[in-house]
Amino acid sequence: MRLFLLTALVMLAFAANSVLNRMAVAGGDIGAVEFAVIRLAAGAAVLLALVLWRGRGLRGATLAGVAGLLIYLFGFSLAYGRLDAGTGALVLFGVVQVTMFAGALMAGEGVPARRWVGAGLALGGLAVLVAPAGGGWAGFAAMAAAGVGWGLYSLAGRGARDALGATAGNFALALVPGVMLGLLIGVDVGAASLWGVGLAVLSGAVTSGLGYALWYAVLPTLGAGRAAVAQLTVPLIAAAGGAALIGEAVGWRFALASVLVLGGVAWASLPKAASRGDG
């Protein structure tokens, strides 16, 4: 039950990132690159403060984690100038699903048949949710890149013994190249509104920094296969948040997708003894 509640809290944080980013960027309150840079800086500041307060230092940061974090942050923000909250989360975690299942197979982790079936049902539900989708190929390509980045980041964190130290280290090491990349693309923070900056800080400090530290803490217990399937609930949560806070439309597709996605996740998460036909 504790693992379930912590995982649910992380999924809420992930969905909140979609809604916050969409609100800020699509609303014209801040540019996509500026949002990504401020989000990264806010996350690094909060995490480093917590690590210093704890007095145990930075431990467990990896090159793969830093690279995955940067790809995710910039691809995520750029995509949300074109995709709505639910659609963007769908593309993101659909690609994450593929990346993490591939990582599980490459690592020799057992992926039972029920998880493949559950993932198939969930992906079918996500297809119902998103079709027909708009936003153009640029938005999809940017979010697909973000999905690969997040998949790599999650896989890199599976062996972290110190979740907070590893997350803080990844954010800290990503800060300088992230700022340089932002300057290379073009950053104009002065053109952002106070509301846009505030949303970026909230996303970086709370739903990213603290949320990712908690994600690294639960990943070793979840395993790559089950973690990938659990994240498929995020598009539904993001779509609901987008409807409630931004007025993005949801309808029968959302209801049908909810049944398929949540049913697929529940089936994939069943204990081995409770399911037939495990591979």
C-alpha positions, 0 to 999 in steps of 0.5 A: 500500500505504501508503494502504491501511494508513493507511486500515485503521488509521483504520477500526480506530480508528473501530470502536474508538470504537463499542465503547468508547462501547457498553461505557461507556454501555450498561454504565452506567459513564457517561452518554451526554452525559458520555461525549461531553463528556469525549471531546471534551475529551480529544481537544482536550487531546491534539491541542492538546498535539501542535500546540504541540509541533510549533509550527505552530499551528492551521490549517484548522478550519472552521465546517462541521467544528466543527458536524459534529463536535458533531452526530456526538459527541452523536448517537453517544453518545446512540444507543449507549444503545440500539443495539449496537456493530455496529448503531450503526456500520451506521446511522452509516456507512450515513448517512455513505455517502449524505452523502459520495456526495451531497457528491461529486456536488455537488462535481463529483467523478467517481463511476464506476459500479463504485463505485455497484455496490460501494456497493450490494453493501456496503449490501446486506450491511449490511442483512443484518447488521442485520436484524432490528434492535432499539433503537427509533427514538430510537437510530436517529434519534440515530445517523442525525444522527451520520452526517450530522454525520460526513459533513459533518466528513469533507467539510469536511476534504478540503481541509485542508492541515494535517491535525493543525492542522485536527483540533486546531482543530475540536476546540478550537473545538467544546469551549466550545459542546460543554460548554455543550450538555452543561450544557444537556442535563444533565451529572453527571460525578460519577456516572460510574465511573472505568472509564467516564471512562477509556473516554471519555478513551481514545476522545477522546485516541487513537481520536478525536483521533489517528484523526481527524487521520490521517483528515484526512491520507488524505482528500484522496487517497481522495476522497469517493466511495472514502472513503464506501465504505471506511467501510462496513467499520467496522460489521463490525469494530465487530460483531466487537469487540462480540462479543469484548469485550462478548459481543454476538451474531453469527452467519450474518448476520455471515458473509454480510454480511462477504462482501457488504460486503468484496466491495463495497468491494474492487470499488468500490476497483478501479483504473479500468483493472482494472474494466469498465463505469466510468461 
